[in-house]
Amino acid sequence: MRLAPQEIRTYLVTSVTAQRRSLFQVTASAEILQQTIFDYRAQGKFLLHAFVIMPDHFHAIITPAPEISLEKAVQFIKGGFSFRFKSKLDVWMKSFNESQILNEDKFRNAVLYIEQNPVRRGLTSLPEQYPYSSAARVSLDPMPEHLQARA
């Protein structure tokens, strides 16, 4: 399988829990998912540009490493969480949604959408106060250079 160059492989991904159970309403579960995402990022499996963990789903903007497919990158997150969570029930819906991000406007709009998600759902009044979101962090990967508008 030949993968597209990394510079054209930035995606907004969304994955939902099985039966839309509010697994991540529990602090310990949300922290396990967040740590799983950070661990695979630290291993170089993908760049992480933005994320939010909602009670029954997560959104993330990722750029998979050159040798890793988007499906494998999402599998690391979902499978890694499931392994650590050790539930006897299904944790995730089988698939995930993705939208390729091809320019700076789409990237910035996707970040805004992700970081405003807890505000829209009434979980917080300010995005940066929600603990399971890139809005509360400063040390994520920057927008890929290929998406930045040329002057």
DSSP file (Angstrom, degrees, kcal/mol; ACC not computed):
  #  RESIDUE AA STRUCTURE BP1 BP2  ACC     N-H-->O    O-->H-N    N-H-->O    O-->H-N    TCO  KAPPA ALPHA  PHI   PSI    X-CA   Y-CA   Z-CA
    1    1 A M              0   0    0      0, 0.0     2,-0.5     0, 0.0     0, 0.0   0.000 360.0 360.0 360.0 129.0    0.0    0.0    0.0
    2    2 A R        -     0   0    0      0, 0.0     2,-0.2     0, 0.0    65,-0.0  -0.880 360.0-149.4-101.9 126.2    1.4    3.4   -1.0
    3    3 A L        -     0   0    0     -2,-0.5     3,-0.1    63,-0.1    66,-0.0  -0.626  20.0-107.5 -94.4 151.9    0.4    6.3    1.3
    4    4 A A        -     0   0    0     -2,-0.2    -1,-0.1     1,-0.1     5,-0.1  -0.378  53.4 -81.2 -67.7 154.1    0.0    9.9    0.2
    5    5 A P    >   -     0   0    0      0, 0.0     3,-2.0     0, 0.0    -1,-0.1  -0.255  40.5-117.3 -56.3 146.1    2.7   12.2    1.4
    6    6 A Q  G >  S+     0   0    0      1,-0.3     3,-2.3     2,-0.2    -2,-0.1   0.840 108.6  69.9 -55.5 -35.0    2.3   13.4    5.0
    7    7 A E  G 3  S+     0   0    0      1,-0.3    -1,-0.3     2,-0.1     3,-0.1   0.633 103.5  42.0 -66.7 -10.2    1.9   17.0    4.0
    8    8 A I  G <  S+     0   0    0     -3,-2.0    -1,-0.3     1,-0.1    -2,-0.2   0.122  96.8  84.4-114.9  22.2   -1.5   16.2    2.4
    9    9 A R    <   +     0   0    0     -3,-2.3     2,-0.5    55,-0.1    -1,-0.1  -0.367  48.8 130.3-123.3  53.3   -2.8   13.9    5.1
   10   10 A T        +     0   0    0     91,-0.5    91,-3.2    53,-0.2     2,-0.3  -0.927  33.8 178.2-107.6 130.3   -4.3   16.2    7.8
   11   11 A Y  E     -AB  62 100A   0     51,-2.8    51,-2.2    -2,-0.5     2,-0.6  -0.946  36.4-134.7-135.8 148.8   -7.7   15.2    9.0
   12   12 A L  E     -AB  61  99A   0     87,-2.6    87,-1.8    -2,-0.3     2,-0.4  -0.938  38.4-170.9 -93.1 119.1  -10.5   16.0   11.4
   13   13 A V  E     -AB  60  98A   0     47,-3.3    47,-2.2    -2,-0.6     2,-0.4  -0.891  12.3-171.6-116.4 147.6  -11.5   12.7   12.9
   14   14 A T  E     -AB  59  97A   0     83,-2.4    83,-2.6    -2,-0.4     2,-0.4  -1.000   2.3-177.1-135.5 133.9  -14.5   11.9   15.1
   15   15 A S  E     -A   58   0A   0     43,-1.9    43,-2.1    -2,-0.4     2,-0.3  -0.999  10.9-153.2-134.1 140.4  -15.2    8.6   16.9
   16   16 A V  E     -A   57   0A   0     79,-0.4    77,-2.7    -2,-0.4    41,-0.2  -0.833  20.9-111.2-114.6 145.1  -18.3    7.8   19.0
   17   17 A T  B >   -E   92   0B   0     39,-2.6     3,-2.1    -2,-0.3    75,-0.3  -0.334  48.4 -84.0 -69.6 155.5  -18.7    5.4   21.9
   18   18 A A  G >  S+     0   0    0     73,-2.2     3,-2.0     1,-0.3    -1,-0.1  -0.373 116.4   0.7 -59.7 136.3  -20.8    2.3   21.4
   19   19 A Q  G 3  S-     0   0    0      1,-0.3    -1,-0.3    -3,-0.1     3,-0.1   0.700 119.5 -85.4  53.3  21.9  -24.5    3.1   22.0
   20   20 A R  G <  S+     0   0    0     -3,-2.1    -1,-0.3     1,-0.2    -2,-0.2   0.829  71.4 179.3  49.7  36.0  -23.3    6.7   22.6
   21   21 A R    <   -     0   0    0     -3,-2.0     2,-1.9    70,-0.1     3,-0.3  -0.416  36.7-120.4 -64.8 142.6  -22.6    5.8   26.3
   22   22 A S    >   +     0   0    0      1,-0.2     3,-1.3    -3,-0.1     4,-0.3  -0.386  55.9 149.9 -83.9  60.2  -21.2    8.7   28.2
   23   23 A L  G >   +     0   0    0     -2,-1.9     3,-1.1     1,-0.3     6,-0.3   0.858  68.0  53.6 -60.0 -37.2  -18.0    6.9   29.1
   24   24 A F  G 3  S+     0   0    0     31,-2.3    -1,-0.3    -3,-0.3    32,-0.2   0.335  83.1  83.5 -90.5   8.7  -15.9   10.1   29.2
   25   25 A Q  G <  S+     0   0    0     -3,-1.3     2,-0.5    30,-0.5    -1,-0.3   0.717  79.5  81.0 -73.6 -22.4  -18.2   11.9   31.6
   26   26 A V  S X> S-     0   0    0     -3,-1.1     4,-2.2    -4,-0.3     3,-0.5  -0.760  84.2-139.7 -86.0 123.5  -16.2   10.0   34.2
   27   27 A T  H 3> S+     0   0    0     -2,-0.5     4,-2.6     1,-0.2     5,-0.2   0.878  99.3  54.2 -52.0 -46.4  -12.9   11.8   34.9
   28   28 A A  H 3> S+     0   0    0      1,-0.2     4,-1.9     2,-0.2    -1,-0.2   0.892 110.0  47.0 -59.8 -40.5  -10.8    8.6   35.0
   29   29 A S  H <> S+     0   0    0     -3,-0.5     4,-2.3    -6,-0.3    -1,-0.2   0.920 112.1  49.4 -67.4 -44.4  -12.0    7.5   31.6
   30   30 A A  H  X S+     0   0    0     -4,-2.2     4,-2.6    -7,-0.2    -2,-0.2   0.896 111.2  50.6 -61.2 -40.0  -11.5   10.9   30.0
   31   31 A E  H  X S+     0   0    0     -4,-2.6     4,-2.5    -5,-0.2    -1,-0.2   0.871 108.4  51.9 -67.3 -36.6   -8.0   11.0   31.5
   32   32 A I  H  X S+     0   0    0     -4,-1.9     4,-2.4    -5,-0.2    -2,-0.2   0.932 112.2  45.7 -64.6 -45.1   -7.2    7.5   30.1
   33   33 A L  H  X S+     0   0    0     -4,-2.3     4,-2.5     2,-0.2    -2,-0.2   0.934 113.3  49.5 -63.7 -45.0   -8.3    8.5   26.6
   34   34 A Q  H  X S+     0   0    0     -4,-2.6     4,-2.4     1,-0.2    -2,-0.2   0.922 112.6  47.3 -60.2 -44.1   -6.3   11.8   26.8
   35   35 A Q  H  X S+     0   0    0     -4,-2.5     4,-2.8     2,-0.2    -1,-0.2   0.881 109.7  53.9 -65.7 -37.6   -3.2   10.0   28.0
   36   36 A T  H  X S+     0   0    0     -4,-2.4     4,-2.2     2,-0.2     5,-0.2   0.937 109.7  47.4 -60.2 -47.1   -3.6    7.4   25.2
   37   37 A I  H  X S+     0   0    0     -4,-2.5     4,-1.9     1,-0.2    -2,-0.2   0.933 114.4  46.6 -59.6 -46.5   -3.8   10.1   22.6
   38   38 A F  H  X S+     0   0    0     -4,-2.4     4,-2.6     1,-0.2    -2,-0.2   0.879 110.0  54.0 -65.2 -38.2   -0.7   11.9   24.1
   39   39 A D  H  X S+     0   0    0     -4,-2.8     4,-1.6     2,-0.2    -1,-0.2   0.929 110.5  44.7 -64.2 -45.2    1.3    8.6   24.3
   40   40 A Y  H  <>S+     0   0    0     -4,-2.2     5,-2.3     2,-0.2     6,-0.5   0.851 112.6  52.3 -69.9 -32.3    0.8    7.7   20.6
   41   41 A R  H ><5S+     0   0    0     -4,-1.9     3,-1.9    -5,-0.2    -2,-0.2   0.941 108.7  50.7 -62.6 -46.3    1.6   11.3   19.6
   42   42 A A  H 3<5S+     0   0    0     -4,-2.6    -2,-0.2     1,-0.3    -1,-0.2   0.807 105.2  57.3 -62.6 -29.4    4.8   11.0   21.7
   43   43 A Q  T 3<5S-     0   0    0     -4,-1.6    -1,-0.3    -5,-0.2    -2,-0.2   0.493 118.7-113.9 -78.7  -2.8    5.6    7.8   19.9
   44   44 A G  T < 5S+     0   0    0     -3,-1.9    -3,-0.2     2,-0.2    -2,-0.1   0.688  77.2 131.7  80.9  18.5    5.5    9.7   16.6
   45   45 A K  S   <S-     0   0    0     -5,-2.3    20,-2.4     1,-0.2     2,-0.3   0.803  80.0 -14.8 -72.7 -28.4    2.4    7.8   15.3
   46   46 A F  E     -C   64   0A   0     -6,-0.5     2,-0.4    18,-0.3    -2,-0.2  -0.977  66.8-106.7-163.2 160.0    0.8   11.1   14.3
   47   47 A L  E     -C   63   0A   0     16,-2.7    16,-1.7    -2,-0.3     2,-0.6  -0.777  32.0-146.1 -88.1 142.7    0.9   14.9   14.9
   48   48 A L  E     +C   62   0A   0     -2,-0.4    93,-2.5    14,-0.2    14,-0.2  -0.953  26.5 166.4-116.0 115.7   -1.8   16.2   17.1
   49   49 A H  E     -     0   0A   0     12,-3.0     2,-0.3    -2,-0.6    13,-0.1   0.764  67.1 -13.7-100.3 -30.9   -3.1   19.7   16.2
   50   50 A A  E     +C   61   0A   0     11,-1.0    11,-2.8     2,-0.0    -1,-0.4  -0.960  62.7 171.8-165.9 155.1   -6.3   19.9   18.3
   51   51 A F  E     -C   60   0A   0     -2,-0.3    83,-2.7     9,-0.3    84,-0.4  -0.984  13.1-166.9-161.7 160.8   -8.6   17.6   20.2
   52   52 A V  E     -CD  59 133A   0      7,-2.2     7,-2.1    -2,-0.3     2,-0.6  -0.946  12.9-149.7-150.5 140.1  -11.6   17.5   22.5
   53   53 A I  E     -C   58   0A   0     79,-2.7     5,-0.2    -2,-0.3    79,-0.2  -0.941  21.5-173.6-110.7 110.6  -13.0   14.6   24.5
   54   54 A M        -     0   0    0      3,-2.7     3,-0.5    -2,-0.6   -30,-0.2  -0.476  42.9 -92.6 -95.7 170.4  -16.7   14.9   25.0
   55   55 A P  S    S+     0   0    0      0, 0.0   -31,-2.3     0, 0.0   -30,-0.5   0.835 121.6  15.5 -55.2 -34.3  -18.8   12.6   27.2
   56   56 A D  S    S+     0   0    0    -34,-0.2   -39,-2.6   -33,-0.2     2,-0.3   0.269 130.0  16.3-127.6  12.9  -19.6   10.2   24.3
   57   57 A H  E     -A   16   0A   0     -3,-0.5    -3,-2.7   -41,-0.2     2,-0.3  -0.982  59.3-133.9-166.5 170.6  -17.1   11.0   21.5
   58   58 A F  E     -AC  15  53A   0    -43,-2.1   -43,-1.9    -2,-0.3     2,-0.4  -0.980   6.6-158.1-135.1 154.5  -13.9   12.7   20.6
   59   59 A H  E     +AC  14  52A   0     -7,-2.1    -7,-2.2    -2,-0.3     2,-0.3  -0.958  18.5 170.9-121.8 144.6  -12.7   14.9   17.8
   60   60 A A  E     -AC  13  51A   0    -47,-2.2   -47,-3.3    -2,-0.4     2,-0.6  -0.988  30.4-141.5-151.3 147.7   -9.1   15.4   16.9
   61   61 A I  E     +AC  12  50A   0    -11,-2.8   -12,-3.0    -2,-0.3   -11,-1.0  -0.960  39.9 167.8-106.2 116.7   -7.1   17.0   14.1
   62   62 A I  E     -AC  11  48A   0    -51,-2.2   -51,-2.8    -2,-0.6   -14,-0.2  -0.924  35.6-154.2-130.7 153.5   -4.2   14.7   13.3
   63   63 A T  E     - C   0  47A   0    -16,-1.7   -16,-2.7    -2,-0.3   -53,-0.2  -0.947  31.3-135.3-121.1 105.9   -1.6   14.2   10.6
   64   64 A P  E     - C   0  46A   0      0, 0.0   -18,-0.3     0, 0.0   -55,-0.1  -0.224  28.7 -96.2 -59.9 150.0   -0.6   10.6   10.6
   65   65 A A    >   -     0   0    0    -20,-2.4     3,-2.1     4,-0.1     8,-0.1  -0.257  44.3-100.4 -59.1 156.0    3.1    9.8   10.4
   66   66 A P  T 3  S+     0   0    0      0, 0.0   -63,-0.1     0, 0.0    -1,-0.1   0.822 122.1  43.2 -53.3 -36.7    4.3    9.1    6.8
   67   67 A E  T 3  S+     0   0    0      2,-0.1     2,-0.5   -65,-0.0    -2,-0.1   0.374 102.1  82.7 -91.9   5.5    4.3    5.3    7.2
   68   68 A I  S <  S-     0   0    0     -3,-2.1     2,-0.0   -23,-0.1     0, 0.0  -0.933  71.4-136.0-118.4 128.9    1.0    5.1    9.0
   69   69 A S     >  -     0   0    0     -2,-0.5     4,-2.3     1,-0.1     5,-0.1  -0.329  26.8-113.4 -72.5 160.9   -2.5    5.2    7.4
   70   70 A L  H  > S+     0   0    0      1,-0.2     4,-2.4     2,-0.2     5,-0.2   0.920 118.8  54.4 -59.2 -43.6   -5.3    7.3    8.9
   71   71 A E  H  > S+     0   0    0      1,-0.2     4,-2.2     2,-0.2    -1,-0.2   0.897 108.9  47.6 -59.1 -41.5   -7.1    4.1    9.8
   72   72 A K  H  > S+     0   0    0      2,-0.2     4,-2.3     1,-0.2    -1,-0.2   0.900 109.4  53.4 -67.7 -40.4   -4.1    2.8   11.7
   73   73 A A  H  X S+     0   0    0     -4,-2.3     4,-1.4     1,-0.2    -2,-0.2   0.923 112.5  43.8 -60.4 -44.5   -3.6    6.1   13.5
   74   74 A V  H  X S+     0   0    0     -4,-2.4     4,-2.9     1,-0.2     5,-0.3   0.873 110.1  56.9 -68.6 -35.9   -7.3    6.1   14.7
   75   75 A Q  H  X>S+     0   0    0     -4,-2.2     4,-2.8    -5,-0.2     5,-0.6   0.885 102.1  56.0 -61.9 -38.1   -6.9    2.4   15.6
   76   76 A F  H  X5S+     0   0    0     -4,-2.3     4,-2.0     3,-0.2     5,-0.2   0.943 112.7  42.0 -57.0 -46.8   -4.0    3.3   17.9
   77   77 A I  H  X5S+     0   0    0     -4,-1.4     4,-2.2     2,-0.2    -2,-0.2   0.971 122.3  37.1 -66.0 -54.8   -6.2    5.8   19.8
   78   78 A K  H  X5S+     0   0    0     -4,-2.9     4,-2.5     2,-0.2    -3,-0.2   0.935 123.5  41.4 -66.7 -47.7   -9.4    3.6   19.9
   79   79 A G  H  X5S+     0   0    0     -4,-2.8     4,-2.5    -5,-0.3     5,-0.2   0.888 113.9  53.1 -68.1 -39.3   -7.6    0.3   20.5
   80   80 A G  H  X<S+     0   0    0     -4,-2.0     4,-1.9    -5,-0.6    -1,-0.2   0.909 111.9  45.6 -62.6 -41.6   -5.1    1.8   22.9
   81   81 A F  H  X S+     0   0    0     -4,-2.2     4,-3.0    -5,-0.2     5,-0.2   0.947 111.8  51.4 -64.9 -47.5   -7.9    3.2   25.0
   82   82 A S  H  X>S+     0   0    0     -4,-2.5     4,-2.0     1,-0.2     5,-0.5   0.897 110.2  49.8 -57.6 -42.0   -9.9    0.0   24.9
   83   83 A F  H  <5S+     0   0    0     -4,-2.5    -1,-0.2     1,-0.2    -2,-0.2   0.922 116.0  41.6 -62.4 -44.9   -6.9   -2.0   26.0
   84   84 A R  H  <5S+     0   0    0     -4,-1.9    -2,-0.2    -5,-0.2    -1,-0.2   0.839 113.8  52.4 -71.7 -33.5   -6.2    0.4   28.9
   85   85 A F  H  <5S-     0   0    0     -4,-3.0    -2,-0.2    -5,-0.2    -1,-0.2   0.813  87.1-157.8 -75.5 -31.3   -9.9    0.7   29.9
   86   86 A K  T  <5 +     0   0    0     -4,-2.0     2,-0.3    -5,-0.2    -3,-0.1   0.871  23.7 170.4  57.4  44.4  -10.4   -3.1   30.1
   87   87 A S      < -     0   0    0     -5,-0.5    -1,-0.2     2,-0.1     4,-0.1  -0.610  36.9-148.1 -84.1 145.4  -14.2   -3.0   29.6
   88   88 A K  S    S+     0   0    0     -2,-0.3     2,-0.2     2,-0.1    -1,-0.1   0.629  83.3  70.8 -82.4 -15.6  -16.1   -6.2   29.0
   89   89 A L  S    S-     0   0    0      1,-0.1    -2,-0.1   -71,-0.0     2,-0.1  -0.592 103.2 -86.1 -95.6 160.1  -18.6   -4.2   26.8
   90   90 A D        -     0   0    0     -2,-0.2    -1,-0.1     1,-0.2    -2,-0.1  -0.441  38.7-167.4 -60.8 138.2  -17.9   -2.7   23.4
   91   91 A V        +     0   0    0      1,-0.2   -73,-2.2    -4,-0.1     2,-0.3   0.845  60.7  34.2 -96.0 -42.5  -16.3    0.7   23.8
   92   92 A W  B    S-E   17   0B   0    -75,-0.3   -75,-0.3   -72,-0.1    -1,-0.2  -0.802  78.9-108.7-119.1 152.2  -16.5    2.2   20.3
   93   93 A M        -     0   0    0    -77,-2.7   -75,-0.1    -2,-0.3   -77,-0.1  -0.492  47.2-110.2 -64.8 152.8  -18.8    2.2   17.3
   94   94 A K  S    S+     0   0    0     -2,-0.1     2,-0.1   -79,-0.0    -1,-0.1   0.827  92.2  38.0 -63.0 -36.2  -17.0    0.3   14.6
   95   95 A S        -     0   0    0    -79,-0.0   -79,-0.4     0, 0.0     2,-0.3  -0.341  66.6-146.2-106.8-174.0  -16.2    3.1   12.3
   96   96 A F        -     0   0    0    -81,-0.1     2,-0.4    -2,-0.1   -81,-0.2  -0.960  17.5-119.1-146.3 162.2  -15.1    6.8   12.5
   97   97 A N  E     -B   14   0A   0    -83,-2.6   -83,-2.4    -2,-0.3     2,-0.3  -0.835  29.8-177.0-104.3 143.5  -15.7    9.9   10.5
   98   98 A E  E     -B   13   0A   0     -2,-0.4     2,-0.4   -85,-0.2   -85,-0.2  -0.990  15.5-170.1-140.1 151.8  -13.0   11.9    8.8
   99   99 A S  E     -B   12   0A   0    -87,-1.8   -87,-2.6    -2,-0.3     2,-0.2  -0.972  26.7-128.7-138.4 121.5  -12.8   15.0    6.8
  100  100 A Q  E     -B   11   0A   0     -2,-0.4     2,-0.6   -89,-0.2   -89,-0.3  -0.487  16.9-141.5 -72.9 137.9   -9.5   15.9    5.1
  101  101 A I        +     0   0    0    -91,-3.2   -91,-0.5    -2,-0.2     3,-0.1  -0.892  26.8 169.0-103.3 120.9   -8.3   19.4    5.8
  102  102 A L        +     0   0    0     -2,-0.6     2,-0.3     1,-0.1    -1,-0.1   0.502  55.6  25.5-114.7  -6.7   -6.8   21.0    2.7
  103  103 A N  S  > S-     0   0    0      1,-0.1     4,-2.1    46,-0.0    45,-0.1  -0.961  79.8 -99.1-153.4 171.7   -6.3   24.7    3.6
  104  104 A E  H  > S+     0   0    0     43,-1.0     4,-2.9    -2,-0.3     5,-0.2   0.881 116.9  53.7 -62.0 -42.4   -5.7   27.1    6.4
  105  105 A D  H  > S+     0   0    0      1,-0.2     4,-2.6     2,-0.2    -1,-0.2   0.932 110.4  46.7 -60.3 -45.8   -9.3   28.3    6.6
  106  106 A K  H  > S+     0   0    0      2,-0.2     4,-2.2     1,-0.2    -1,-0.2   0.890 112.9  50.9 -63.8 -38.1  -10.6   24.7    7.0
  107  107 A F  H  X S+     0   0    0     -4,-2.1     4,-2.4     2,-0.2    -2,-0.2   0.961 112.6  44.5 -63.1 -51.0   -7.9   24.0    9.6
  108  108 A R  H  X S+     0   0    0     -4,-2.9     4,-2.3     1,-0.2    -2,-0.2   0.890 114.1  49.9 -63.2 -39.9   -8.7   27.1   11.7
  109  109 A N  H  X S+     0   0    0     -4,-2.6     4,-2.6    -5,-0.2    -1,-0.2   0.880 110.4  50.6 -65.2 -37.9  -12.5   26.4   11.4
  110  110 A A  H  X S+     0   0    0     -4,-2.2     4,-2.6    -5,-0.2    -2,-0.2   0.907 110.1  49.4 -67.2 -41.4  -12.0   22.8   12.5
  111  111 A V  H  X S+     0   0    0     -4,-2.4     4,-2.9     2,-0.2     5,-0.2   0.938 112.9  47.6 -60.9 -46.5   -9.9   23.9   15.5
  112  112 A L  H  X S+     0   0    0     -4,-2.3     4,-2.0     2,-0.2    -2,-0.2   0.919 111.4  50.5 -60.8 -44.9  -12.6   26.4   16.5
  113  113 A Y  H  X S+     0   0    0     -4,-2.6     4,-0.8     2,-0.2    -1,-0.2   0.934 113.8  45.4 -58.0 -47.6  -15.3   23.8   16.0
  114  114 A I  H >< S+     0   0    0     -4,-2.6     3,-0.9     1,-0.2    -2,-0.2   0.948 115.5  44.6 -61.7 -50.8  -13.4   21.3   18.2
  115  115 A E  H 3< S+     0   0    0     -4,-2.9     4,-0.3     1,-0.3    -1,-0.2   0.737 113.7  50.0 -74.1 -21.5  -12.6   23.8   21.0
  116  116 A Q  H >X S+     0   0    0     -4,-2.0     4,-2.7    -5,-0.2     3,-0.5   0.569  85.4  92.9 -87.7 -10.1  -16.1   25.3   21.1
  117  117 A N  H <X S+     0   0    0     -3,-0.9     4,-1.9    -4,-0.8     6,-0.2   0.892  84.6  47.6 -53.2 -48.1  -17.7   21.9   21.3
  118  118 A P  H 34>S+     0   0    0      0, 0.0     5,-2.9     0, 0.0     6,-0.9   0.828 112.6  50.9 -64.8 -29.3  -17.9   21.8   25.2
  119  119 A V  H X45S+     0   0    0     -3,-0.5     3,-1.4    -4,-0.3    -2,-0.2   0.933 109.2  49.6 -70.7 -46.7  -19.3   25.4   25.2
  120  120 A R  H 3<5S+     0   0    0     -4,-2.7    -1,-0.2     1,-0.3    -3,-0.2   0.853 112.0  49.4 -60.0 -34.6  -22.0   24.4   22.6
  121  121 A R  T 3<5S-     0   0    0     -4,-1.9    -1,-0.3    -5,-0.2    -2,-0.2   0.454 115.8-116.0 -85.3  -0.6  -22.9   21.4   24.8
  122  122 A G  T < 5S+     0   0    0     -3,-1.4    -3,-0.2     2,-0.2    -2,-0.1   0.727  79.8 124.2  76.0  22.0  -23.1   23.5   28.0
  123  123 A L  S   <S-     0   0    0     -5,-2.9     2,-0.3     1,-0.2    -4,-0.2   0.681  81.6  -0.8 -86.5 -18.8  -20.2   21.7   29.7
  124  124 A T        -     0   0    0     -6,-0.9    -2,-0.2    -5,-0.1    -1,-0.2  -0.972  56.9-134.5-160.3 161.2  -18.3   25.0   30.2
  125  125 A S  S    S+     0   0    0     -2,-0.3    -1,-0.1     1,-0.2    -6,-0.1   0.709  95.9  40.6 -95.8 -21.9  -18.6   28.7   29.5
  126  126 A L  S >  S-     0   0    0      1,-0.1     3,-1.7    -8,-0.0     4,-0.5  -0.993  75.6-137.5-126.8 131.8  -15.1   29.1   28.2
  127  127 A P  G >  S+     0   0    0      0, 0.0     3,-1.5     0, 0.0     8,-0.2   0.868 102.9  57.8 -54.8 -40.0  -13.3   26.6   26.0
  128  128 A E  G 3  S+     0   0    0      1,-0.3     5,-0.1     7,-0.1   -13,-0.0   0.622  98.1  62.1 -71.0 -10.4  -10.0   26.9   27.9
  129  129 A Q  G <  S+     0   0    0     -3,-1.7    -1,-0.3     2,-0.0     7,-0.0   0.618  79.8  94.9 -86.2 -13.3  -11.7   25.9   31.1
  130  130 A Y    <   -     0   0    0     -3,-1.5     3,-0.5    -4,-0.5     6,-0.3  -0.699  68.2-152.3 -82.1 120.0  -12.6   22.4   29.7
  131  131 A P  S    S+     0   0    0      0, 0.0     2,-0.4     0, 0.0    -1,-0.1   0.688  84.0  58.6 -71.5 -18.7   -9.8   20.1   30.9
  132  132 A Y  S    S+     0   0    0    -79,-0.2   -79,-2.7     3,-0.0     2,-0.3  -0.391  92.5  83.6-109.8  55.7  -10.1   17.6   28.0
  133  133 A S  B >  S-D   52   0A   0     -3,-0.5     3,-1.4    -2,-0.4   -81,-0.2  -0.992  81.3-119.7-153.3 151.5   -9.4   19.9   25.1
  134  134 A S  G >  S+     0   0    0    -83,-2.7     3,-1.6    -2,-0.3     6,-0.1   0.691 107.3  75.8 -67.0 -17.2   -6.6   21.4   23.2
  135  135 A A  G 3  S+     0   0    0    -84,-0.4    -1,-0.3     1,-0.3    -7,-0.1   0.790  95.1  50.1 -63.2 -25.5   -8.0   24.8   24.2
  136  136 A A  G <  S+     0   0    0     -3,-1.4     2,-0.3    -6,-0.3    -1,-0.3   0.402 109.0  65.8 -90.3   1.7   -6.6   24.2   27.7
  137  137 A R    <   -     0   0    0     -3,-1.6     3,-0.1    -4,-0.1    -9,-0.0  -0.837  50.0-173.5-123.7 156.8   -3.1   23.3   26.2
  138  138 A V  S    S+     0   0    0     -2,-0.3     2,-0.3     1,-0.1    -1,-0.1   0.507  72.3  75.6-120.9 -11.8   -0.4   25.2   24.4
  139  139 A S        +     0   0    0      2,-0.0     2,-0.2     3,-0.0    -1,-0.1  -0.247  63.9 117.5-105.7  46.8    2.1   22.5   23.5
  140  140 A L  S    S-     0   0    0     -2,-0.3   -91,-0.2   -91,-0.1   -93,-0.0  -0.536  76.4 -75.6 -99.1 175.1    0.4   20.7   20.6
  141  141 A D        -     0   0    0    -93,-2.5    -1,-0.1    -2,-0.2    -2,-0.0  -0.471  52.5-119.5 -72.3 138.8    1.7   20.4   17.1
  142  142 A P        -     0   0    0      0, 0.0    -1,-0.1     0, 0.0     3,-0.1  -0.163  43.8 -70.7 -71.4 169.5    1.3   23.6   15.0
  143  143 A M        -     0   0    0      1,-0.1     5,-0.1   -94,-0.1   -39,-0.0  -0.368  64.1 -99.8 -55.8 133.3   -0.7   23.9   11.8
  144  144 A P    >>  -     0   0    0      0, 0.0     3,-1.7     0, 0.0     4,-0.6  -0.310  28.3-122.7 -58.5 142.6    1.2   22.0    9.0
  145  145 A E  G >4 S+     0   0    0      1,-0.3     3,-1.1     2,-0.2    -2,-0.1   0.837 107.7  63.4 -57.8 -36.4    3.2   24.3    6.8
  146  146 A H  G 34 S+     0   0    0      1,-0.3    -1,-0.3   -43,-0.0   -42,-0.1   0.708 101.4  52.7 -65.5 -18.3    1.4   23.2    3.6
  147  147 A L  G <4 S+     0   0    0     -3,-1.7   -43,-1.0   -44,-0.1    -1,-0.3   0.663  84.7 104.4 -88.8 -17.6   -1.9   24.5    5.0
  148  148 A Q  S << S-     0   0    0     -3,-1.1     2,-0.0    -4,-0.6    -3,-0.0  -0.446  80.9-109.2 -72.3 134.1   -0.6   28.0    5.7
  149  149 A A        -     0   0    0     -2,-0.2     2,-0.4     1,-0.1    -1,-0.1  -0.312  30.0-125.5 -61.7 138.2   -1.7   30.6    3.3
  150  150 A R              0   0    0      1,-0.1    -1,-0.1    -3,-0.1     0, 0.0  -0.714 360.0 360.0 -87.4 136.2    1.1   31.9    1.1
  151  151 A A              0   0    0     -2,-0.4    -1,-0.1     0, 0.0    -2,-0.1   0.470 360.0 360.0 -78.5 360.0    1.6   35.7    1.1
